[in-house]
Amino acid sequence: MAGVQKDWNRIKAKYPQLLGPLSMRTEKVNLPKGTFYRLQAGKLSSARAKEAARACKKGDIGGCVVLN
């Protein structure tokens, strides 16, 4: 889980205007290839979440999905 916090700090520093006021949550996911932790941030309006996802996808963050 420490890795998730480290990733959040890195991403938040890269996008301070977009992610600065948000709080981090994690979701534990057990998949056949192992246990993973999904980093989630919110709460955002739908339009703001889509803007954040577009910005994240352009960077070196990896996957980014908007959840309802």
N, C-alpha and C positions, 0 to 999 in steps of 0.2 A: 504493500500500500504506500510505502514511502516514495516509490517511483511515480505514483499517480500525483502526489503532492508536488514533486519535483517538476513533472510535466506541466501541471497547472501553473506553477510559478513562472516557468519559461514562456508558456503561451500567453499568460496574462501580461507579462512584461513586453511581449512582442505586439500585443493589441490592447494597450491600456485604455484607450478611449472606448473601445467596444466591450471589453470584459472587466474593466476596473471595478465597477460597482456590483458585479455579480458574485455569488458565492458558489463554491464547488460542492458537488455531490459525486458519489461513486456508486456504481452498480456492479456487483459481483456476478460474473457470468461463467458458468461451467460448460465448456464445450468439449467435444471429443479430443481435441488437441491440447487441452489444458484449461486452467482457470485464468480468467482475465478480468480486469477491472475497467469498466467504462467510465470515463470522466464526463460528468454532466455539469452544465452551468445554467443558471437561470434565476429567475423567471423573466422571460422577455415576451413582448408582443410578437405576433406571428411575423409581421414585417421586419422587425428588428432581428428576430431569430434567423430569418432567411438572409438578411444582410451579413450577420455574423458567420453563417455557414459559407456564404460565398467568399468572404475574406479568408476564412480558415482554409478552404479548399485551394486557394491560390498560394498559400504559404506551404511550409514544410511540416504541417501539423499531422497530416494523415487524414483518415476518414472523419467526416463531420456530417451529422444527421440532425434534422430538426424534429423534435418530438412534441406531440400535443399533450 
